[in-house]
Amino acid sequence: MRSTVGLSWPFGAGVALAALLAVRGAAGAASGEATAAGADWPQFRGPNRDGVSTEQGWLEKWPESGPTVVWRANVGTGYSGVAISGGQLFTMGHTKQSAADGSKEDFDQVWCLDAATGAIVWKHTYRCPVASYYGPFTTPAVDAGLVISLSQFGHLHCLERSSGKVVWAKNVVADLHGKKPYYGYACSPLVVGDLVVVEAGGPEASLVALHKRTGQVAWRYGKGEAGYSTPTSCMLDGKACVVALTPAAVSCVDAATGQEIWRHPWNASPQSSATAPLAHGEHVFVSASESKQTGLLLRVARGTTSVVWQNRNMMNYFNASVVHQGYVYGIHSLDHIPKNSLLRCVNLLTAEVKWEKDGVGLGGLILAGGRLLVLTDKGEFVVAEAAPEAYKEIGRAKVLDGNCWNAPVLCRGKIYCRNHRGDIVCLVLR
């Protein structure tokens, strides 16, 4: 299935088309050419949990006719992102199915699709009500032949990647003594080594790590209610760590043992603890979108933190920022109203605002090859330079309708975008 979508260009008359997104790999899928070099995108925020794609060789030209739609699929409602590994795409959705008495029953589904064609490989279905906002928030994590997913109500499933068969299952509330936040769990599972980490929120543990192959608890850390953030894994002071943002604090623990390395008070509402921490070198950036909150850059050295800056120059609401060559690029939102959101560039170390661009709403973005790949909340796919001098838009195309709160994903020469209705579109840019 192929079609094109509308495209507008920010170039004046007579200006040649700039070198641009050409997804050599996706074109290769259609024409037999080699795939663009790049890593899989096996979990939320990508292979390094930083929103950065290592894709190479994909910037050539985007034709005036617009990006080509390779396939479309619907996976049920929700805001689950896509994970891609080994040529397969994994995501979640919610659906209602008719019972014998004619009533409607609620189900969540974990999907495995062929990433090149959109064909269904398998799906795992289980009963799950809707907490809010249509369906699942979380993105599955794929690792070592396993797919690990989490529902709004705490259904934690480990499935065989090849078949969708259940390897083990837990409920974060019933089995791990967590407490579901008001809008439901939004923490995408984090796989780090042999463990999977989730934010449970509860009197016994804020974070819980389980052995990924058995589901047995490996360690617990902290206590207190859960927010809507997803932990990240990184190296700090030469040690593999897990950094988490909860309503109480920004915390760093030893990834293997759960032992606390440092903790910085946050003291925010759960709704303001919704963005994944961004670790970059010796720095950790966290932010919120609430009248009393700020963006915060910490410097980490020898197990202690110091505040580099704390102000309101970059405040992410849903989707985290990315860092490129000393600058932070992200969607700055002072509240939940889309018209108050701006695509913004700030200096990492000083928070000086370099430029901003309106019209993105509560969308998301990633970084690839020195370019920002943005999906606005109205379904426009935008490519812009990741450069601090000025906002330089390269191309823009309408690819989806509805609410688009997920960041786009670039993997193996294809771009994947999703909306709240569960529509997924796979694009190539020749």
Secondary structure as UniProt FT lines:
FT   STRAND          3..4
FT   STRAND          7..8
FT   TURN            13..14
FT   STRAND          20..21
FT   HELIX           24..31
FT   TURN            44..49
FT   STRAND          52..53
FT   STRAND          59..60
FT   TURN            64..65
FT   STRAND          68..74
FT   STRAND          83..85
FT   TURN            86..87
FT   STRAND          88..98
FT   TURN            100..101
FT   STRAND          104..114
FT   TURN            115..117
FT   STRAND          120..127
FT   TURN            133..134
FT   STRAND          141..143
FT   TURN            144..145
FT   STRAND          146..150
FT   TURN            152..153
FT   STRAND          155..160
FT   TURN            161..163
FT   STRAND          166..171
FT   TURN            172..176
FT   TURN            182..183
FT   STRAND          190..192
FT   TURN            193..194
FT   STRAND          195..199
FT   STRAND          207..211
FT   TURN            212..214
FT   STRAND          217..221
FT   STRAND          232..236
FT   TURN            237..238
FT   STRAND          239..245
FT   STRAND          249..254
FT   TURN            255..257
FT   STRAND          260..265
FT   HELIX           270..272
FT   STRAND          278..280
FT   TURN            281..282
FT   STRAND          283..287
FT   TURN            291..292
FT   STRAND          295..301
FT   TURN            302..303
FT   STRAND          304..311
FT   STRAND          322..324
FT   TURN            325..326
FT   STRAND          327..333
FT   HELIX           338..340
FT   STRAND          341..347
FT   TURN            348..350
FT   STRAND          353..358
FT   STRAND          364..368
FT   TURN            369..370
FT   STRAND          371..375
FT   TURN            377..378
FT   STRAND          380..385
FT   STRAND          393..398
FT   STRAND          409..411
FT   TURN            412..413
FT   STRAND          414..418
FT   TURN            420..421
FT   STRAND          423..428
//
